[in-house]
Structure formats: structure tokens, C-alpha cells
Amino acid sequence: MKLVKLLPYSLLLVTANTWAGNNFYVLGEVTHSKDTLSTSTNDSALINAGATHLISNGKGSHNQWRIQFGYQFNPYFAMEAGYIDFGKAAYTASYTGGTATGTVKAGGLDVAALGILPLSHGFSVFGKVGVAVARVKSNLFASAPASVATSETTSTAAAPLLGIGATYKVSDNVDLRSEFDHVSNLGKSSSTGKLTANMISIGAVYHF
């Protein structure tokens, strides 16, 4: 796990050393995420605290941002790393005699390899596979009779990242880029619960 956490930092150091080459790039994007929370962790806490006839839900939809630094080795392969805000999901529950609310949000570093297929007229498509190391924060506020389940927890965990996207070359130095990313199992079932994020992003790439 320690090695996985160091991967994004290692790639950032490598790309920083290649600043002088025109294959180095920086990407900035705005992101819209749809997040789904596995409710079993909060459900168990409430049930153990005395909640009965529990009905719960966990989901969210938000706008965030990301920044990535990358190096394109050739027209068909690149690697990049940076920071992603994965958004948050809201937890709601009702049970006999009370209700509960909470949020789970995540953000962290990622590193990914891109396989690129150049097309005509400045277009290209790519597939992406990588890993995200996210800090996940969870809170739960419950009313009686399960008020003892109220808590705030934080965890750090690695999760796989998969994506597809397309770019359009505007000039020698600037590309427009859009993509879809999927990250699952952000967090820990023993503490924060696990978050799944599906993200649509659009932004610009600047090649140095």
C-alpha cells in the first residue's frame, strides 16, 4: 500500500524533470460526478445503535475540478498524474422513531497510463487505466433512538481508475479534451463506507 501511495508523487517528479521537453503537458478540467454510496456501513451503525425498520439511500451529483500533469512518450502512449475531487454522496435514512443524515466525500491523487489512437483532422481517442489514492471523509448524524451512532471518520485507500476520452488539437500547444472516468471502492467498509464515482469532464491541455 505504501508503494501505491508513492506512485503519483514519483510520476510528478519524473515529469518535472522533463519540463524542457515539448512532450510535457498540463491538463485542467471541470468535472460533473454522479456518486453512489454503499449504505451498509451506516446502516449497520444505526441498527447496532437500536434503529429498527430502517430505510436508507446514498447518492449525490456535484461539479468539481481536476488538474493533471503528464508526459506523452509518443503519439500512442502517455502517462499522467494529479489531483481529482471525486465529489460526495448524501446519506439519508429513516427508522422507527427517528432519522439520520450524513455525507461521504473523497478527493486525492491519481496516476494513469493512456493508450492513444490518433484519428484524422486533429482528433484522437484514448483509453485510460490507473489507480487513485483518495482521502475519504464521512459523517453521520442520527436522532433518537439511534443517536449514539453519530460519528465522523476519515480513511485513506487506493482504488482502480478506468476511463475513455477524446481530444481535439486546436493548435500546436493546445488541445481540447473530454472524458469519462469510473472509480469504485473509494473508502473502507469498516469506517467510512465505500463510494463509487462516475465522472464526465471537459477541459484543455497545454503542451510545453
N, C-alpha and C positions, 0 to 999 in steps of 0.2 A: 504493500500500500504506500509506503514512503517513497518508493521509486516512481509510482504512478503520479503522486503529488508533485514530484520534481520535474516531470516531463514538460509542462508548459513553461516553467522557468528556463529550462535548458534550451528549448526552441527559441525563446525570446533572446537569449544570449547569442545563439548562433546567428539569428537574423540581424541582430545589432552589429555583429562583426562584418556583415556583408552589405552594410549601408551604402557603400560606394558603388555597388553593382546595380544596374538598372532592372534586375530581376526582383529586387526587394519591393514590397508594396505594403500599403496600409489600407484597411477597409473600415468604413464607418457605415452603420445601418440602423434604421429604426425597425422595430420588431413588434408584431402582434402575436400574442401567445394565447392558446387555449390550454388551460391546466386542469388536470384531474387528480384528485387526492384519493388514495386508498384510505377509506374511513375506518378500517379495522382497529387501528391503534387508539384513536379517540373513542371509538365505540366501546372497546374493552375497558378503557379507563372509567368511562361513565357507568358501565354495567357493574364493574367491580366496586364502584362507589355507591351503588344502590339504585341506579336507574333501571326501570322496567318498561316494557313495550316501547322500545327505542326505535325511532325512525330517523335516518341521517342522510346527509348528502355532502359531497365535496367537489367543487369545481370553481373555475374562475376564467376571466377573459380580460387581458390587460395589454397596454402598449408599453414597450420598453426600448432598450438600445443595446448595441454591442459594438465593440471595437476589436479588430484583428490585425495582427502583423504577420506577413507571410513572405515566402521566398518561392518563386517559380523556377524550378531547375531546368525545365524545357517546355515546349508547347503542350505537353501531355501530363505533367506531374508538378504538383506544388504541395507545400506544407505551410500551415499557419497555426497561430495560437493567439489567445487574447482573453478578453473578459466578456461574459454573457450574463445578462439579467434574465433569468428564466421565468419571471413573473410569480404569481401567487394564486392559491386557491382558497376559497372561503369554506369553512366547515360549519354546517348548521345541523342541529339535532333537536328533536322533541321527544319527551318521555313523560310518563305519568307524573304529574305534579310539577314539571319544570322544563326548561330549555337550556341549550348550550350553543355557543358560537365560538369560532376560532379562525385562525389563518395559518397557512403554511406557505412560506416564500423561500426562494432559492436564487443564488447567484454565485458565480465562480469562474474559474479559469478552464479553458479547453485547449486541446491540441488535436489537429486533424490532418489527414492526408487526403489530397484531392486528385482524382483521376479526371483528366480534361479531354474533351473531344472537340477540336476546332471545327467550325462549320463555315459556310460562305458568308460574305457581306459583313464580317466583323462579329458574327455571333459564335458562341461556343456554349457547350453544356458540360456539366460536371457531376460526379458523384463524390460523396464525402463520407469518410469513416474516421472516428476518433474517440476520445474519452473526455469527459467533463469531470472536474473536481469541484463540487459545489458545497457551499455553506448553507445549510437549511435551518430556518428558524420557524418554530411552531409555538402557538399559544392557544390555550383553551380556557374559556370562561363558562362555568356551569352554575346554574341556580340549584336551590334545594329541590329534591333530597340528595343530589349528587354533587354538591358544591365542593366537596373535598377533591374532586377530580381536576379543579382549576390548576393550570400549570403553564410554565414557559420553558421550552427546551431548545437546544441547538445541537446540531450534529454536522459532521463533515464526511462526505462519502464520494466515491468515484462511480460514474455511470457511463454506459456506452452512448455515443452520439452518432446518428446517421443522418445524411442529408443529400438532397439533389438541388441543382440550380442551373442558372443560365447567366451569361454575361454578354454585353454588347459594347464593343470598343468605340468610344466616342472620338478619341484622339490617341496619339502615341502613348500618352501618360495616363489617360482617364478611361475607365470602364464603368458602365452601369451594371449592377448585379442584383438579382433576385434569387431567393432560395427558400426551401422548406427543410426544417430540421425536426427530428424526433429524438427526445431524450427521455428515458424511463428510469424508474427506481432511484430518483433523487431523494436522499434521506435514508433513515433507518426505521424499520418497522417496530423496533423496540423502544423508540423515543419520539421522533418527530412524525412518523408516518412517511409513506413514500409518495412522491409527486411525479407525475408524467406530464411533460411539456411538448406540445406541438406548436412550432413557431414558423410564421411566414415573415420574411424580412426583405427589405429593399434598401439599397444604398449605392455608394460609389467607391470605386477602387482607384487609388493613385499609385502609379508605378514610378519609383525614383530612378 
